[in-house]
Amino acid sequence: MPEVTALFWDLGGVVLTNGWDRKARHEAAAKFHLETGEFEERHDAFVDEFETGEMSLHEYLRRTVFYRERSFSPGDFKKYIFELSKTLPESFPILGEVAKTGKYFVAALNNESFEINEHRIEAFHLPAYFAAFFSSCYLGLRKPEEKIYRRALSMAHRKPAESVFIDDRELNVECAKELGMHGIHFQNAKQLRDDLAALGVNLGAK
């Protein structure tokens, strides 16, 4: 087996909380007294444009929330969205340990809208851990599309067999593995440590 030289990480659900997933949207709907079904229907209509950088957060909210008068402002809603993001305390340090070794090309490979992605990169000082961000909002592609994995590998100048992809969604991992990448379906921090170690990845100091 070729030595692993590159690790591509999903962010939400692996090292950070999810930025704007179904659970977060349902909680937002409850907090701001939105009709959940209508909100989800509108989200589904625009999520592709939103997560591939074709639609700004302002425009997304205009289409999904502020198409009618509300008792709260777009600024209130944006602030709520940004404050949802937290680090996952058990798995985030593993990312730090891997990055600290200096042995690997470490990159993010995630689906995220532009403003939320930019906020998370800045808020959690992610450039200290990642050499590159292959995010859907930058590449105009979303997981599990085959093209996003191929594009990330090409831009990183890495072969699939020397690369590991980590994600909390099994379908995304499945599609990466079909290209020949090693895949880790993240479930918890211990399992991540064990799976990385099994692939010969140096975790540094524990």
Backbone hydrogen bonds in HBPLUS format (Angstrom, degrees):
<---DONOR---> <-ACCEPTOR-->    atom                        ^
c    i                          cat <-CA-CA->   ^        H-A-AA   ^      H-
h    n   atom  resd res      DA  || num        DHA   H-A  angle D-A-AA Bond
n    s   type  num  typ     dist DA aas  dist angle  dist       angle   num
A0005-THR N   A0162-GLU O   2.85 MM 157  5.56 163.8  1.88 147.0 148.7     1
A0105-PHE N   A0005-THR O   2.84 MM 100  6.22 166.6  1.86 152.6 154.8     2
A0006-ALA N   A0162-GLU O   3.24 MM 156  6.46 152.6  2.32 159.2 157.4     3
A0164-VAL N   A0006-ALA O   2.93 MM 158  6.31 149.5  2.02 143.4 152.8     4
A0007-LEU N   A0105-PHE O   2.82 MM  98  6.25 159.2  1.86 161.8 166.5     5
A0107-ALA N   A0007-LEU O   2.95 MM 100  6.34 165.6  1.97 163.6 167.1     6
A0008-PHE N   A0164-VAL O   2.71 MM 156  6.00 173.6  1.71 170.7 172.6     7
A0166-ILE N   A0008-PHE O   2.91 MM 158  6.32 155.5  1.97 164.1 171.6     8
A0009-TRP N   A0107-ALA O   2.79 MM  98  6.22 162.8  1.82 156.7 161.2     9
A0109-LEU N   A0009-TRP O   2.75 MM 100  5.52 160.7  1.78 137.4 138.2    10
A0010-ASP N   A0166-ILE O   2.85 MM 156  5.97 146.9  1.96 157.1 167.7    11
A0014-VAL N   A0011-LEU O   3.07 MM   3  5.44 163.2  2.10 129.4 131.7    12
A0015-VAL N   A0011-LEU O   3.03 MM   4  5.43 153.6  2.10 144.2 152.6    13
A0016-LEU N   A0011-LEU O   3.04 MM   5  5.56 162.3  2.07 142.3 137.1    14
A0013-GLY N   A0016-LEU O   2.64 MM   3  5.82 154.9  1.70 158.3 162.8    15
A0088-LEU N   A0015-VAL O   2.91 MM  73  5.25 164.6  1.93 132.9 130.1    16
A0017-THR N   A0086-LYS O   2.89 MM  69  5.50 156.1  1.94 153.5 156.9    17
A0025-ARG N   A0021-ASP O   2.94 MM   4  6.23 156.7  2.00 154.2 161.5    18
A0026-HIS N   A0022-ARG O   2.90 MM   4  6.14 156.2  1.96 151.2 157.4    19
A0027-GLU N   A0023-LYS O   2.98 MM   4  6.24 155.7  2.04 148.2 154.9    20
A0028-ALA N   A0024-ALA O   2.90 MM   4  6.11 151.1  1.99 144.3 152.6    21
A0029-ALA N   A0025-ARG O   2.84 MM   4  6.06 154.3  1.90 145.9 153.2    22
A0030-ALA N   A0026-HIS O   3.05 MM   4  6.30 153.4  2.13 143.3 149.6    23
A0031-LYS N   A0027-GLU O   2.97 MM   4  6.18 162.2  2.00 147.4 152.3    24
A0032-PHE N   A0028-ALA O   2.87 MM   4  5.96 165.6  1.90 155.5 158.9    25
A0033-HIS N   A0029-ALA O   2.88 MM   4  5.51 103.6  2.47 131.8 145.7    26
A0034-LEU N   A0029-ALA O   2.77 MM   5  4.54 159.8  1.81 134.3 140.6    27
A0033-HIS N   A0030-ALA O   3.43 MM   3  5.05 158.8  2.48  93.8  99.6    28
A0039-PHE N   A0035-GLU O   2.93 MM   4  6.08 162.6  1.96 160.9 166.7    29
A0040-GLU N   A0036-THR O   2.87 MM   4  6.06 164.1  1.89 156.7 160.3    30
A0041-GLU N   A0037-GLY O   2.99 MM   4  6.14 154.9  2.06 144.5 151.7    31
A0042-ARG N   A0038-GLU O   3.02 MM   4  6.22 158.3  2.06 147.7 152.9    32
A0043-HIS N   A0039-PHE O   2.86 MM   4  6.10 156.4  1.92 148.1 155.6    33
A0044-ASP N   A0040-GLU O   2.86 MM   4  6.04 168.4  1.87 153.1 155.5    34
A0045-ALA N   A0041-GLU O   3.20 MM   4  6.40 141.4  2.36 136.5 146.2    35
A0045-ALA N   A0042-ARG O   3.17 MM   3  5.11 124.5  2.50  93.0 107.1    36
A0046-PHE N   A0043-HIS O   3.01 MM   3  5.41 139.2  2.18 108.2 119.3    37
A0047-VAL N   A0043-HIS O   2.82 MM   4  5.64 127.8  2.10 159.8 175.4    38
A0050-PHE N   A0046-PHE O   2.95 MM   4  6.07 160.4  1.99 156.1 162.5    39
A0051-GLU N   A0047-VAL O   2.87 MM   4  5.93 165.2  1.89 152.7 154.6    40
A0052-THR N   A0048-ASP O   3.11 MM   4  6.11 127.6  2.40 139.6 151.9    41
A0054-GLU N   A0049-GLU O   2.85 MM   5  4.76 135.7  2.05 155.0 156.5    42
A0055-MET N   A0049-GLU O   3.13 MM   6  5.36 127.4  2.42 126.1 117.7    43
A0060-TYR N   A0056-SER O   2.88 MM   4  6.11 161.6  1.92 151.6 157.4    44
A0061-LEU N   A0057-LEU O   2.92 MM   4  6.09 163.3  1.95 152.7 156.2    45
A0062-ARG N   A0058-HIS O   2.97 MM   4  6.20 146.3  2.09 140.7 150.8    46
A0063-ARG N   A0059-GLU O   2.99 MM   4  6.24 147.0  2.10 146.8 154.9    47
A0064-THR N   A0060-TYR O   2.91 MM   4  6.09 146.4  2.03 146.9 156.9    48
A0065-VAL N   A0061-LEU O   2.82 MM   4  5.18 157.6  1.87 136.8 142.5    49
A0066-PHE N   A0061-LEU O   2.80 MM   5  6.04 166.2  1.82 150.9 155.5    50
A0076-ASP N   A0073-SER O   3.07 MM   3  5.15 121.3  2.43  98.2 112.2    51
A0077-PHE N   A0073-SER O   3.17 MM   4  6.56 157.5  2.23 150.5 156.0    52
A0078-LYS N   A0074-PRO O   2.87 MM   4  6.10 162.9  1.90 154.0 158.6    53
A0079-LYS N   A0075-GLY O   2.99 MM   4  6.06 162.7  2.02 146.2 151.1    54
A0080-TYR N   A0076-ASP O   3.11 MM   4  6.33 154.1  2.17 142.2 149.0    55
A0081-ILE N   A0077-PHE O   3.02 MM   4  6.34 159.8  2.06 150.1 155.1    56
A0082-PHE N   A0078-LYS O   2.94 MM   4  6.23 169.9  1.95 161.7 162.9    57
A0083-GLU N   A0079-LYS O   3.02 MM   4  6.16 154.0  2.09 147.2 154.2    58
A0084-LEU N   A0081-ILE O   3.12 MM   3  5.44 156.0  2.18 108.0 115.5    59
A0085-SER N   A0082-PHE O   3.35 MM   3  6.02 155.4  2.41 115.2 119.9    60
A0092-PHE N   A0088-LEU O   2.92 MM   4  5.59 166.2  1.94 167.9 169.4    61
A0094-ILE N   A0091-SER O   3.00 MM   3  5.33 135.1  2.21 107.3 119.7    62
A0095-LEU N   A0092-PHE O   3.12 MM   3  5.38 121.7  2.47 104.9 118.0    63
A0096-GLY N   A0092-PHE O   3.30 MM   4  6.74 156.0  2.36 147.2 153.7    64
A0097-GLU N   A0093-PRO O   2.91 MM   4  6.22 150.2  2.00 147.0 154.8    65
A0098-VAL N   A0094-ILE O   2.98 MM   4  6.26 162.4  2.01 155.5 159.1    66
A0099-ALA N   A0095-LEU O   2.95 MM   4  6.14 169.8  1.96 155.9 158.9    67
A0100-LYS N   A0096-GLY O   2.92 MM   4  5.94 152.2  2.00 143.5 151.2    68
A0101-THR N   A0098-VAL O   3.26 MM   3  5.59 142.4  2.41 104.1 113.5    69
A0102-GLY N   A0099-ALA O   3.13 MM   3  5.76 144.7  2.26 113.3 121.5    70
A0131-ALA N   A0106-VAL O   2.70 MM  25  5.76 165.1  1.72 173.7 175.1    71
A0108-ALA N   A0132-ALA O   3.02 MM  24  6.45 160.8  2.06 151.6 153.8    72
A0134-PHE N   A0108-ALA O   2.78 MM  26  5.72 157.5  1.83 152.5 150.1    73
A0136-SER N   A0110-ASN O   2.84 MM  26  6.26 148.8  1.94 156.5 165.8    74
A0117-ASN N   A0113-SER O   2.92 MM   4  5.89 157.7  1.97 152.6 159.9    75
A0118-GLU N   A0114-PHE O   2.85 MM   4  6.06 165.2  1.87 158.3 162.3    76
A0119-HIS N   A0115-GLU O   2.98 MM   4  6.09 157.2  2.03 142.7 149.1    77
A0120-ARG N   A0116-ILE O   3.02 MM   4  6.23 161.6  2.05 150.1 154.3    78
A0121-ILE N   A0117-ASN O   2.96 MM   4  6.20 159.4  2.00 154.0 159.7    79
A0122-GLU N   A0118-GLU O   3.07 MM   4  6.25 162.5  2.11 149.0 153.3    80
A0123-ALA N   A0119-HIS O   2.75 MM   4  5.83 170.9  1.76 158.1 161.4    81
A0124-PHE N   A0120-ARG O   3.15 MM   4  5.93 158.8  2.20 140.6 144.7    82
A0126-LEU N   A0121-ILE O   3.00 MM   5  4.95 151.1  2.08 140.9 147.7    83
A0125-HIS N   A0122-GLU O   3.28 MM   3  5.13 167.0  2.30 103.3 106.8    84
A0128-ALA N   A0125-HIS O   3.10 MM   3  5.96 162.2  2.13 123.3 128.8    85
A0129-TYR N   A0126-LEU O   2.85 MM   3  5.36 160.1  1.89 118.6 125.2    86
A0130-PHE N   A0126-LEU O   2.95 MM   4  6.13 160.8  1.99 159.5 165.8    87
A0138-TYR N   A0135-SER O   2.95 MM   3  5.41 146.8  2.06 112.5 122.2    88
A0139-LEU N   A0135-SER O   3.00 MM   4  6.26 161.1  2.04 159.4 165.6    89
A0140-GLY N   A0136-SER O   2.83 MM   4  5.41 139.9  1.99 143.5 149.7    90
A0145-GLU N   A0142-ARG O   2.83 MM   3  5.80 150.9  1.91 134.7 140.0    91
A0148-ILE N   A0145-GLU O   3.24 MM   3  5.88 140.9  2.40 113.5 121.4    92
A0150-ARG N   A0146-GLU O   3.17 MM   4  6.47 167.5  2.19 155.9 159.6    93
A0151-ARG N   A0147-LYS O   2.80 MM   4  5.87 157.9  1.85 148.4 154.8    94
A0152-ALA N   A0148-ILE O   3.02 MM   4  6.11 160.4  2.06 140.4 145.5    95
A0153-LEU N   A0149-TYR O   2.98 MM   4  6.18 165.3  2.00 153.0 156.8    96
A0154-SER N   A0150-ARG O   2.93 MM   4  6.06 159.6  1.97 147.7 153.7    97
A0155-MET N   A0151-ARG O   2.91 MM   4  6.08 165.0  1.93 153.4 157.2    98
A0156-ALA N   A0152-ALA O   2.96 MM   4  6.04 143.5  2.09 142.1 152.1    99
A0157-HIS N   A0153-LEU O   2.92 MM   4  5.89 112.0  2.39 135.1 151.2   100
A0158-ARG N   A0153-LEU O   3.07 MM   5  5.25 167.7  2.09 147.6 151.5   101
A0157-HIS N   A0154-SER O   3.15 MM   3  4.98 148.3  2.26  95.2 104.9   102
A0162-GLU N   A0159-LYS O   3.11 MM   3  5.59 152.7  2.19 114.3 122.1   103
A0163-SER N   A0160-PRO O   3.03 MM   3  5.16 163.7  2.06 115.5 117.6   104
A0182-HIS N   A0163-SER O   2.93 MM  19  6.14 169.1  1.94 165.7 162.0   105
A0165-PHE N   A0182-HIS O   2.78 MM  17  6.17 157.4  1.83 159.1 165.1   106
A0184-ILE N   A0165-PHE O   2.87 MM  19  6.22 155.7  1.93 163.2 164.7   107
A0167-ASP N   A0184-ILE O   3.14 MM  17  6.57 161.4  2.18 169.9 174.7   108
A0186-PHE N   A0167-ASP O   2.77 MM  19  5.56 147.9  1.87 133.3 139.2   109
A0173-VAL N   A0169-ARG O   3.28 MM   4  6.66 155.5  2.35 150.5 157.5   110
A0174-GLU N   A0170-GLU O   2.83 MM   4  6.04 160.6  1.86 154.4 160.5   111
A0175-CYS N   A0171-LEU O   3.04 MM   4  6.28 156.7  2.10 150.9 155.1   112
A0176-ALA N   A0172-ASN O   3.21 MM   4  6.44 150.9  2.30 140.0 147.5   113
A0177-LYS N   A0173-VAL O   2.94 MM   4  6.18 159.4  1.98 156.5 162.1   114
A0178-GLU N   A0174-GLU O   3.10 MM   4  6.34 140.0  2.27 140.5 150.9   115
A0179-LEU N   A0176-ALA O   3.08 MM   3  5.45 146.2  2.20 105.1 114.8   116
A0181-MET N   A0176-ALA O   3.32 MM   5  5.66 155.3  2.38 144.4 137.7   117
A0180-GLY N   A0177-LYS O   2.91 MM   3  5.00 157.1  1.97 105.3 112.8   118
A0192-LEU N   A0188-ASN O   3.00 MM   4  6.26 152.9  2.08 149.3 157.6   119
A0193-ARG N   A0189-ALA O   2.94 MM   4  6.23 162.3  1.98 154.0 157.8   120
A0194-ASP N   A0190-LYS O   2.92 MM   4  6.18 166.1  1.94 155.7 159.4   121
A0195-ASP N   A0191-GLN O   2.86 MM   4  6.02 161.4  1.90 150.0 155.1   122
A0196-LEU N   A0192-LEU O   2.92 MM   4  6.05 160.4  1.96 151.9 157.3   123
A0197-ALA N   A0193-ARG O   2.95 MM   4  6.10 163.5  1.97 150.3 155.3   124
A0198-ALA N   A0194-ASP O   2.94 MM   4  6.15 149.3  2.04 143.8 152.2   125
A0199-LEU N   A0196-LEU O   3.03 MM   3  5.19 137.0  2.22  99.9 112.2   126
A0201-VAL N   A0196-LEU O   2.98 MM   5  5.29 160.5  2.02 150.9 144.5   127
A0200-GLY N   A0197-ALA O   2.95 MM   3  4.99 158.8  1.99 106.1 111.4   128
